[in-house]
């Protein structure tokens, strides 16, 4: 499998884990020393990222997460891409939203596996 295809599959696995609310599978997609920027809120390290995600997910009765990855640029064991997101969110209080967003991603290949090294999320439309 090409590196580009492996990175596309990494993003597909991310969507799948979110939709199944599988914190273990979701966290395993991140490098141990990864960083996550959620509209200016910085989170560092896989375990802190997982804890932040679990806390956020607790506020939703339902989450549907979908993404479309743009061109992937690979340079050895590092890569980058832009990923567009569309979510259907139902909060525990019943409020529903359909935000559109963008991830600016950097990936790292370690032991033959691609992982998220950093993700920077920006909201395009609430």
MIRO-945116 format. One record per atom (N, C-alpha, C): residue number from 1; atom name; x, y, z. Coordinates in steps of 0.02 Angstrom, whole numbers, plus 50000, padded with zeros to 5 digits. Last residue first. Layout:
<atoms>
<atom n="NUM" atom="CA" u="X" v="Y" w="Z"/>
...
</atoms>
This chain:
<atoms>
<atom n="126" atom="N" u="48977" v="51353" w="50591"/>
<atom n="126" atom="CA" u="48946" v="51322" w="50649"/>
<atom n="126" atom="C" u="48880" v="51290" w="50631"/>
<atom n="125" atom="N" u="49109" v="51335" w="50482"/>
<atom n="125" atom="CA" u="49039" v="51356" w="50488"/>
<atom n="125" atom="C" u="49008" v="51317" w="50546"/>
<atom n="124" atom="N" u="49240" v="51308" w="50510"/>
<atom n="124" atom="CA" u="49225" v="51346" w="50450"/>
<atom n="124" atom="C" u="49154" v="51373" w="50451"/>
<atom n="123" atom="N" u="49353" v="51295" w="50639"/>
<atom n="123" atom="CA" u="49282" v="51292" w="50622"/>
<atom n="123" atom="C" u="49269" v="51336" w="50562"/>
<atom n="122" atom="N" u="49502" v="51205" w="50634"/>
<atom n="122" atom="CA" u="49469" v="51270" w="50631"/>
<atom n="122" atom="C" u="49398" v="51260" w="50608"/>
<atom n="121" atom="N" u="49628" v="51110" w="50711"/>
<atom n="121" atom="CA" u="49559" v="51114" w="50689"/>
<atom n="121" atom="C" u="49536" v="51187" w="50688"/>
<atom n="120" atom="N" u="49772" v="51029" w="50680"/>
<atom n="120" atom="CA" u="49748" v="51096" w="50698"/>
<atom n="120" atom="C" u="49678" v="51104" w="50668"/>
<atom n="119" atom="N" u="49867" v="50896" w="50735"/>
<atom n="119" atom="CA" u="49806" v="50915" w="50700"/>
<atom n="119" atom="C" u="49786" v="50984" w="50726"/>
<atom n="118" atom="N" u="50015" v="50798" w="50724"/>
<atom n="118" atom="CA" u="49978" v="50857" w="50748"/>
<atom n="118" atom="C" u="49918" v="50870" w="50703"/>
<atom n="117" atom="N" u="50032" v="50665" w="50697"/>
<atom n="117" atom="CA" u="50083" v="50699" w="50737"/>
<atom n="117" atom="C" u="50054" v="50764" w="50765"/>
<atom n="116" atom="N" u="49943" v="50521" w="50677"/>
<atom n="116" atom="CA" u="49936" v="50593" w="50680"/>
<atom n="116" atom="C" u="49991" v="50621" w="50725"/>
<atom n="115" atom="N" u="50037" v="50392" w="50593"/>
<atom n="115" atom="CA" u="49998" v="50417" w="50649"/>
<atom n="115" atom="C" u="49991" v="50493" w="50642"/>
<atom n="114" atom="N" u="50079" v="50247" w="50501"/>
<atom n="114" atom="CA" u="50066" v="50319" w="50501"/>
<atom n="114" atom="C" u="50021" v="50336" w="50559"/>
<atom n="113" atom="N" u="50200" v="50123" w="50532"/>
<atom n="113" atom="CA" u="50131" v="50144" w="50539"/>
<atom n="113" atom="C" u="50126" v="50221" w="50539"/>
<atom n="112" atom="N" u="50333" v="50083" w="50536"/>
<atom n="112" atom="CA" u="50293" v="50065" w="50477"/>
<atom n="112" atom="C" u="50221" v="50087" w="50479"/>
<atom n="111" atom="N" u="50383" v="50144" w="50651"/>
<atom n="111" atom="CA" u="50378" v="50071" w="50648"/>
<atom n="111" atom="C" u="50330" v="50048" w="50592"/>
<atom n="110" atom="N" u="50301" v="50287" w="50603"/>
<atom n="110" atom="CA" u="50343" v="50257" w="50655"/>
<atom n="110" atom="C" u="50331" v="50182" w="50655"/>
<atom n="109" atom="N" u="50273" v="50432" w="50519"/>
<atom n="109" atom="CA" u="50275" v="50360" w="50510"/>
<atom n="109" atom="C" u="50325" v="50332" w="50560"/>
<atom n="108" atom="N" u="50164" v="50566" w="50550"/>
<atom n="108" atom="CA" u="50230" v="50537" w="50558"/>
<atom n="108" atom="C" u="50224" v="50461" w="50551"/>
<atom n="107" atom="N" u="50079" v="50712" w="50488"/>
<atom n="107" atom="CA" u="50081" v="50641" w="50505"/>
<atom n="107" atom="C" u="50154" v="50620" w="50513"/>
<atom n="106" atom="N" u="49979" v="50852" w="50510"/>
<atom n="106" atom="CA" u="50046" v="50827" w="50499"/>
<atom n="106" atom="C" u="50047" v="50756" w="50526"/>
<atom n="105" atom="N" u="49838" v="50946" w="50449"/>
<atom n="105" atom="CA" u="49869" v="50888" w="50480"/>
<atom n="105" atom="C" u="49942" v="50880" w="50462"/>
<atom n="104" atom="N" u="49713" v="51046" w="50480"/>
<atom n="104" atom="CA" u="49778" v="51050" w="50448"/>
<atom n="104" atom="C" u="49821" v="50999" w="50485"/>
<atom n="103" atom="N" u="49541" v="51023" w="50462"/>
<atom n="103" atom="CA" u="49601" v="51003" w="50497"/>
<atom n="103" atom="C" u="49661" v="51015" w="50452"/>
<atom n="102" atom="N" u="49392" v="51112" w="50466"/>
<atom n="102" atom="CA" u="49453" v="51097" w="50428"/>
<atom n="102" atom="C" u="49508" v="51077" w="50477"/>
<atom n="101" atom="N" u="49211" v="51096" w="50465"/>
<atom n="101" atom="CA" u="49276" v="51116" w="50489"/>
<atom n="101" atom="C" u="49333" v="51094" w="50444"/>
<atom n="100" atom="N" u="49044" v="51128" w="50503"/>
<atom n="100" atom="CA" u="49091" v="51111" w="50451"/>
<atom n="100" atom="C" u="49159" v="51136" w="50473"/>
<atom n="99" atom="N" u="48913" v="51070" w="50613"/>
<atom n="99" atom="CA" u="48971" v="51111" w="50597"/>
<atom n="99" atom="C" u="49012" v="51082" w="50539"/>
<atom n="98" atom="N" u="48767" v="51062" w="50649"/>
<atom n="98" atom="CA" u="48799" v="51029" w="50592"/>
<atom n="98" atom="C" u="48861" v="51069" w="50571"/>
<atom n="97" atom="N" u="48674" v="51025" w="50800"/>
<atom n="97" atom="CA" u="48713" v="51069" w="50757"/>
<atom n="97" atom="C" u="48747" v="51027" w="50703"/>
<atom n="96" atom="N" u="48545" v="51021" w="50921"/>
<atom n="96" atom="CA" u="48577" v="50990" w="50863"/>
<atom n="96" atom="C" u="48615" v="51042" w="50823"/>
<atom n="95" atom="N" u="48505" v="50993" w="51090"/>
<atom n="95" atom="CA" u="48524" v="51042" w="51038"/>
<atom n="95" atom="C" u="48563" v="51006" w="50983"/>
<atom n="94" atom="N" u="48489" v="50900" w="51193"/>
<atom n="94" atom="CA" u="48445" v="50896" w="51134"/>
<atom n="94" atom="C" u="48462" v="50944" w="51079"/>
<atom n="93" atom="N" u="48579" v="50895" w="51294"/>
<atom n="93" atom="CA" u="48520" v="50935" w="51307"/>
<atom n="93" atom="C" u="48472" v="50936" w="51247"/>
<atom n="92" atom="N" u="48683" v="50825" w="51237"/>
<atom n="92" atom="CA" u="48642" v="50789" w="51286"/>
<atom n="92" atom="C" u="48580" v="50828" w="51305"/>
<atom n="91" atom="N" u="48683" v="50868" w="51062"/>
<atom n="91" atom="CA" u="48706" v="50875" w="51131"/>
<atom n="91" atom="C" u="48660" v="50836" w="51178"/>
<atom n="90" atom="N" u="48720" v="50799" w="50915"/>
<atom n="90" atom="CA" u="48663" v="50809" w="50959"/>
<atom n="90" atom="C" u="48689" v="50810" w="51030"/>
<atom n="89" atom="N" u="48794" v="50838" w="50762"/>
<atom n="89" atom="CA" u="48802" v="50832" w="50834"/>
<atom n="89" atom="C" u="48736" v="50843" w="50869"/>
<atom n="88" atom="N" u="48872" v="50796" w="50623"/>
<atom n="88" atom="CA" u="48804" v="50801" w="50647"/>
<atom n="88" atom="C" u="48808" v="50787" w="50721"/>
<atom n="87" atom="N" u="49003" v="50870" w="50529"/>
<atom n="87" atom="CA" u="48979" v="50834" w="50587"/>
<atom n="87" atom="C" u="48904" v="50846" w="50597"/>
<atom n="86" atom="N" u="49131" v="50867" w="50416"/>
<atom n="86" atom="CA" u="49060" v="50882" w="50423"/>
<atom n="86" atom="C" u="49034" v="50839" w="50480"/>
<atom n="85" atom="N" u="49293" v="50925" w="50367"/>
<atom n="85" atom="CA" u="49248" v="50886" w="50409"/>
<atom n="85" atom="C" u="49177" v="50912" w="50407"/>
<atom n="84" atom="N" u="49440" v="50902" w="50272"/>
<atom n="84" atom="CA" u="49377" v="50939" w="50281"/>
<atom n="84" atom="C" u="49329" v="50895" w="50319"/>
<atom n="83" atom="N" u="49611" v="50910" w="50290"/>
<atom n="83" atom="CA" u="49553" v="50866" w="50296"/>
<atom n="83" atom="C" u="49492" v="50909" w="50312"/>
<atom n="82" atom="N" u="49765" v="50923" w="50211"/>
<atom n="82" atom="CA" u="49708" v="50959" w="50237"/>
<atom n="82" atom="C" u="49649" v="50911" w="50236"/>
<atom n="81" atom="N" u="49926" v="50854" w="50256"/>
<atom n="81" atom="CA" u="49864" v="50856" w="50216"/>
<atom n="81" atom="C" u="49815" v="50902" w="50250"/>
<atom n="80" atom="N" u="50091" v="50782" w="50260"/>
<atom n="80" atom="CA" u="50041" v="50832" w="50279"/>
<atom n="80" atom="C" u="49981" v="50828" w="50232"/>
<atom n="79" atom="N" u="50223" v="50680" w="50332"/>
<atom n="79" atom="CA" u="50174" v="50697" w="50280"/>
<atom n="79" atom="C" u="50128" v="50751" w="50306"/>
<atom n="78" atom="N" u="50372" v="50584" w="50353"/>
<atom n="78" atom="CA" u="50328" v="50638" w="50373"/>
<atom n="78" atom="C" u="50281" v="50654" w="50316"/>
<atom n="77" atom="N" u="50468" v="50499" w="50308"/>
<atom n="77" atom="CA" u="50425" v="50475" w="50362"/>
<atom n="77" atom="C" u="50381" v="50530" w="50391"/>
<atom n="76" atom="N" u="50470" v="50569" w="50149"/>
<atom n="76" atom="CA" u="50500" v="50519" w="50193"/>
<atom n="76" atom="C" u="50451" v="50492" w="50243"/>
<atom n="75" atom="N" u="50346" v="50663" w="50127"/>
<atom n="75" atom="CA" u="50418" v="50675" w="50124"/>
<atom n="75" atom="C" u="50452" v="50627" w="50173"/>
<atom n="74" atom="N" u="50192" v="50685" w="50047"/>
<atom n="74" atom="CA" u="50235" v="50640" w="50085"/>
<atom n="74" atom="C" u="50308" v="50659" w="50073"/>
<atom n="73" atom="N" u="50040" v="50761" w="50048"/>
<atom n="73" atom="CA" u="50109" v="50773" w="50030"/>
<atom n="73" atom="C" u="50153" v="50731" w="50076"/>
<atom n="72" atom="N" u="49880" v="50735" w="49985"/>
<atom n="72" atom="CA" u="49928" v="50716" w="50036"/>
<atom n="72" atom="C" u="49998" v="50728" w="50009"/>
<atom n="71" atom="N" u="49733" v="50830" w="49950"/>
<atom n="71" atom="CA" u="49796" v="50801" w="49929"/>
<atom n="71" atom="C" u="49843" v="50789" w="49988"/>
<atom n="70" atom="N" u="49603" v="50801" w="50074"/>
<atom n="70" atom="CA" u="49629" v="50832" w="50013"/>
<atom n="70" atom="C" u="49694" v="50798" w="49993"/>
<atom n="69" atom="N" u="49476" v="50699" w="50139"/>
<atom n="69" atom="CA" u="49546" v="50719" w="50140"/>
<atom n="69" atom="C" u="49566" v="50747" w="50072"/>
<atom n="68" atom="N" u="49331" v="50722" w="50221"/>
<atom n="68" atom="CA" u="49357" v="50717" w="50153"/>
<atom n="68" atom="C" u="49428" v="50742" w="50155"/>
<atom n="67" atom="N" u="49228" v="50646" w="50348"/>
<atom n="67" atom="CA" u="49283" v="50687" w="50325"/>
<atom n="67" atom="C" u="49301" v="50673" w="50252"/>
<atom n="66" atom="N" u="49109" v="50646" w="50481"/>
<atom n="66" atom="CA" u="49127" v="50628" w="50413"/>
<atom n="66" atom="C" u="49183" v="50673" w="50388"/>
<atom n="65" atom="N" u="49020" v="50591" w="50618"/>
<atom n="65" atom="CA" u="49080" v="50627" w="50596"/>
<atom n="65" atom="C" u="49102" v="50601" w="50528"/>
<atom n="64" atom="N" u="48892" v="50608" w="50727"/>
<atom n="64" atom="CA" u="48906" v="50581" w="50660"/>
<atom n="64" atom="C" u="48963" v="50622" w="50632"/>
<atom n="63" atom="N" u="48844" v="50578" w="50890"/>
<atom n="63" atom="CA" u="48894" v="50611" w="50847"/>
<atom n="63" atom="C" u="48899" v="50572" w="50782"/>
<atom n="62" atom="N" u="48734" v="50602" w="51026"/>
<atom n="62" atom="CA" u="48747" v="50573" w="50960"/>
<atom n="62" atom="C" u="48799" v="50613" w="50924"/>
<atom n="61" atom="N" u="48745" v="50664" w="51146"/>
<atom n="61" atom="CA" u="48705" v="50603" w="51144"/>
<atom n="61" atom="C" u="48717" v="50565" w="51079"/>
<atom n="60" atom="N" u="48889" v="50741" w="51211"/>
<atom n="60" atom="CA" u="48847" v="50727" w="51153"/>
<atom n="60" atom="C" u="48810" v="50661" w="51160"/>
<atom n="59" atom="N" u="48979" v="50759" w="51313"/>
<atom n="59" atom="CA" u="48927" v="50810" w="51304"/>
<atom n="59" atom="C" u="48879" v="50797" w="51247"/>
<atom n="58" atom="N" u="49074" v="50662" w="51299"/>
<atom n="58" atom="CA" u="49024" v="50653" w="51352"/>
<atom n="58" atom="C" u="48967" v="50703" w="51346"/>
<atom n="57" atom="N" u="49163" v="50713" w="51206"/>
<atom n="57" atom="CA" u="49112" v="50665" w="51183"/>
<atom n="57" atom="C" u="49058" v="50654" w="51235"/>
<atom n="56" atom="N" u="49247" v="50790" w="51289"/>
<atom n="56" atom="CA" u="49203" v="50822" w="51239"/>
<atom n="56" atom="C" u="49147" v="50776" w="51218"/>
<atom n="55" atom="N" u="49309" v="50689" w="51364"/>
<atom n="55" atom="CA" u="49271" v="50741" w="51397"/>
<atom n="55" atom="C" u="49223" v="50776" w="51349"/>
<atom n="54" atom="N" u="49374" v="50620" w="51262"/>
<atom n="54" atom="CA" u="49323" v="50586" w="51302"/>
<atom n="54" atom="C" u="49280" v="50637" w="51339"/>
<atom n="53" atom="N" u="49463" v="50722" w="51219"/>
<atom n="53" atom="CA" u="49412" v="50694" w="51173"/>
<atom n="53" atom="C" u="49356" v="50660" w="51213"/>
<atom n="52" atom="N" u="49544" v="50736" w="51332"/>
<atom n="52" atom="CA" u="49506" v="50794" w="51306"/>
<atom n="52" atom="C" u="49450" v="50770" w="51262"/>
<atom n="51" atom="N" u="49599" v="50608" w="51340"/>
<atom n="51" atom="CA" u="49558" v="50633" w="51395"/>
<atom n="51" atom="C" u="49516" v="50692" w="51372"/>
<atom n="50" atom="N" u="49674" v="50605" w="51219"/>
<atom n="50" atom="CA" u="49619" v="50558" w="51231"/>
<atom n="50" atom="C" u="49572" v="50584" w="51285"/>
<atom n="49" atom="N" u="49766" v="50706" w="51246"/>
<atom n="49" atom="CA" u="49721" v="50712" w="51189"/>
<atom n="49" atom="C" u="49660" v="50666" w="51198"/>
<atom n="48" atom="N" u="49834" v="50650" w="51352"/>
<atom n="48" atom="CA" u="49797" v="50712" w="51362"/>
<atom n="48" atom="C" u="49746" v="50723" w="51306"/>
<atom n="47" atom="N" u="49891" v="50540" w="51284"/>
<atom n="47" atom="CA" u="49845" v="50529" w="51340"/>
<atom n="47" atom="C" u="49804" v="50591" w="51356"/>
<atom n="46" atom="N" u="49972" v="50601" w="51182"/>
<atom n="46" atom="CA" u="49916" v="50556" w="51166"/>
<atom n="46" atom="C" u="49867" v="50549" w="51223"/>
<atom n="45" atom="N" u="50015" v="50774" w="51191"/>
<atom n="45" atom="CA" u="50024" v="50705" w="51213"/>
<atom n="45" atom="C" u="49962" v="50663" w="51203"/>
<atom n="44" atom="N" u="49932" v="50925" w="51220"/>
<atom n="44" atom="CA" u="49994" v="50892" w="51203"/>
<atom n="44" atom="C" u="49997" v="50822" w="51233"/>
<atom n="43" atom="N" u="49824" v="51047" w="51158"/>
<atom n="43" atom="CA" u="49828" v="50986" w="51197"/>
<atom n="43" atom="C" u="49890" v="50948" w="51174"/>
<atom n="42" atom="N" u="49762" v="51211" w="51153"/>
<atom n="42" atom="CA" u="49818" v="51166" w="51139"/>
<atom n="42" atom="C" u="49817" v="51106" w="51187"/>
<atom n="41" atom="N" u="49640" v="51298" w="51077"/>
<atom n="41" atom="CA" u="49651" v="51260" w="51138"/>
<atom n="41" atom="C" u="49703" v="51206" w="51122"/>
<atom n="40" atom="N" u="49627" v="51347" w="50948"/>
<atom n="40" atom="CA" u="49668" v="51384" w="50995"/>
<atom n="40" atom="C" u="49679" v="51350" w="51061"/>
<atom n="39" atom="N" u="49543" v="51249" w="50890"/>
<atom n="39" atom="CA" u="49525" v="51320" w="50887"/>
<atom n="39" atom="C" u="49562" v="51360" w="50940"/>
<atom n="38" atom="N" u="49631" v="51136" w="50952"/>
<atom n="38" atom="CA" u="49559" v="51142" w="50941"/>
<atom n="38" atom="C" u="49540" v="51215" w="50946"/>
<atom n="37" atom="N" u="49768" v="51050" w="50915"/>
<atom n="37" atom="CA" u="49747" v="51120" w="50923"/>
<atom n="37" atom="C" u="49674" v="51125" w="50903"/>
<atom n="36" atom="N" u="49867" v="50927" w="50976"/>
<atom n="36" atom="CA" u="49801" v="50940" w="50948"/>
<atom n="36" atom="C" u="49782" v="51012" w="50965"/>
<atom n="35" atom="N" u="50013" v="50826" w="50955"/>
<atom n="35" atom="CA" u="49980" v="50886" w="50980"/>
<atom n="35" atom="C" u="49915" v="50897" w="50942"/>
<atom n="34" atom="N" u="50102" v="50675" w="51009"/>
<atom n="34" atom="CA" u="50061" v="50716" w="50963"/>
<atom n="34" atom="C" u="50036" v="50780" w="50997"/>
<atom n="33" atom="N" u="50183" v="50577" w="51062"/>
<atom n="33" atom="CA" u="50198" v="50647" w="51077"/>
<atom n="33" atom="C" u="50160" v="50696" w="51033"/>
<atom n="32" atom="N" u="50128" v="50459" w="51010"/>
<atom n="32" atom="CA" u="50132" v="50468" w="51082"/>
<atom n="32" atom="C" u="50142" v="50541" w="51101"/>
<atom n="31" atom="N" u="50015" v="50488" w="50873"/>
<atom n="31" atom="CA" u="50083" v="50476" w="50898"/>
<atom n="31" atom="C" u="50083" v="50491" w="50973"/>
<atom n="30" atom="N" u="49851" v="50416" w="50857"/>
<atom n="30" atom="CA" u="49894" v="50474" w="50872"/>
<atom n="30" atom="C" u="49963" v="50450" w="50892"/>
<atom n="29" atom="N" u="49772" v="50306" w="50854"/>
<atom n="29" atom="CA" u="49789" v="50337" w="50790"/>
<atom n="29" atom="C" u="49838" v="50395" w="50797"/>
<atom n="28" atom="N" u="49735" v="50271" w="50981"/>
<atom n="28" atom="CA" u="49790" v="50233" w="50950"/>
<atom n="28" atom="C" u="49812" v="50262" w="50884"/>
<atom n="27" atom="N" u="49620" v="50346" w="51005"/>
<atom n="27" atom="CA" u="49684" v="50368" w="51033"/>
<atom n="27" atom="C" u="49743" v="50333" w="51001"/>
<atom n="26" atom="N" u="49524" v="50264" w="50937"/>
<atom n="26" atom="CA" u="49536" v="50334" w="50917"/>
<atom n="26" atom="C" u="49605" v="50357" w="50941"/>
<atom n="25" atom="N" u="49524" v="50145" w="51010"/>
<atom n="25" atom="CA" u="49543" v="50144" w="50939"/>
<atom n="25" atom="C" u="49561" v="50214" w="50915"/>
<atom n="24" atom="N" u="49482" v="50200" w="51135"/>
<atom n="24" atom="CA" u="49545" v="50163" w="51129"/>
<atom n="24" atom="C" u="49569" v="50162" w="51056"/>
<atom n="23" atom="N" u="49357" v="50259" w="51109"/>
<atom n="23" atom="CA" u="49414" v="50301" w="51131"/>
<atom n="23" atom="C" u="49480" v="50265" w="51123"/>
<atom n="22" atom="N" u="49237" v="50249" w="51005"/>
<atom n="22" atom="CA" u="49287" v="50201" w="51029"/>
<atom n="22" atom="C" u="49351" v="50240" w="51046"/>
<atom n="21" atom="N" u="49122" v="50293" w="50941"/>
<atom n="21" atom="CA" u="49139" v="50318" w="51008"/>
<atom n="21" atom="C" u="49189" v="50272" w="51043"/>
<atom n="20" atom="N" u="49094" v="50268" w="50813"/>
<atom n="20" atom="CA" u="49082" v="50212" w="50859"/>
<atom n="20" atom="C" u="49095" v="50232" w="50932"/>
<atom n="19" atom="N" u="49134" v="50389" w="50759"/>
<atom n="19" atom="CA" u="49064" v="50369" w="50751"/>
<atom n="19" atom="C" u="49046" v="50310" w="50797"/>
<atom n="18" atom="N" u="49272" v="50386" w="50791"/>
<atom n="18" atom="CA" u="49228" v="50438" w="50818"/>
<atom n="18" atom="C" u="49155" v="50414" w="50816"/>
<atom n="17" atom="N" u="49313" v="50275" w="50715"/>
<atom n="17" atom="CA" u="49319" v="50273" w="50788"/>
<atom n="17" atom="C" u="49275" v="50326" w="50821"/>
<atom n="16" atom="N" u="49287" v="50323" w="50584"/>
<atom n="16" atom="CA" u="49254" v="50263" w="50610"/>
<atom n="16" atom="C" u="49255" v="50260" w="50686"/>
<atom n="15" atom="N" u="49376" v="50431" w="50576"/>
<atom n="15" atom="CA" u="49303" v="50441" w="50570"/>
<atom n="15" atom="C" u="49265" v="50382" w="50600"/>
<atom n="14" atom="N" u="49497" v="50357" w="50589"/>
<atom n="14" atom="CA" u="49480" v="50411" w="50636"/>
<atom n="14" atom="C" u="49404" v="50423" w="50635"/>
<atom n="13" atom="N" u="49495" v="50277" w="50477"/>
<atom n="13" atom="CA" u="49492" v="50245" w="50543"/>
<atom n="13" atom="C" u="49474" v="50296" w="50597"/>
<atom n="12" atom="N" u="49510" v="50377" w="50380"/>
<atom n="12" atom="CA" u="49449" v="50337" w="50382"/>
<atom n="12" atom="C" u="49440" v="50303" w="50449"/>
<atom n="11" atom="N" u="49640" v="50419" w="50411"/>
<atom n="11" atom="CA" u="49584" v="50465" w="50420"/>
<atom n="11" atom="C" u="49517" v="50428" w="50421"/>
<atom n="10" atom="N" u="49708" v="50301" w="50377"/>
<atom n="10" atom="CA" u="49713" v="50328" w="50445"/>
<atom n="10" atom="C" u="49655" v="50375" w="50459"/>
<atom n="9" atom="N" u="49681" v="50295" w="50240"/>
<atom n="9" atom="CA" u="49651" v="50245" w="50285"/>
<atom n="9" atom="C" u="49655" v="50266" w="50358"/>
<atom n="8" atom="N" u="49762" v="50402" w="50199"/>
<atom n="8" atom="CA" u="49690" v="50405" w="50188"/>
<atom n="8" atom="C" u="49654" v="50355" w="50234"/>
<atom n="7" atom="N" u="49884" v="50346" w="50234"/>
<atom n="7" atom="CA" u="49861" v="50406" w="50268"/>
<atom n="7" atom="C" u="49786" v="50416" w="50258"/>
<atom n="6" atom="N" u="49889" v="50240" w="50143"/>
<atom n="6" atom="CA" u="49890" v="50225" w="50215"/>
<atom n="6" atom="C" u="49866" v="50286" w="50255"/>
<atom n="5" atom="N" u="49892" v="50310" w="50022"/>
<atom n="5" atom="CA" u="49834" v="50268" w="50038"/>
<atom n="5" atom="C" u="49832" v="50252" w="50112"/>
<atom n="4" atom="N" u="50019" v="50369" w="50035"/>
<atom n="4" atom="CA" u="49959" v="50411" w="50028"/>
<atom n="4" atom="C" u="49897" v="50371" w="50046"/>
<atom n="3" atom="N" u="50103" v="50258" w="50039"/>
<atom n="3" atom="CA" u="50098" v="50301" w="50098"/>
<atom n="3" atom="C" u="50035" v="50344" w="50095"/>
<atom n="2" atom="N" u="50026" v="50112" w="49963"/>
<atom n="2" atom="CA" u="50065" v="50174" w="49960"/>
<atom n="2" atom="C" u="50056" v="50214" w="50025"/>
<atom n="1" atom="N" u="50042" v="49942" w="50000"/>
<atom n="1" atom="CA" u="50000" v="50000" w="50000"/>
<atom n="1" atom="C" u="50045" v="50062" w="50000"/>
</atoms>
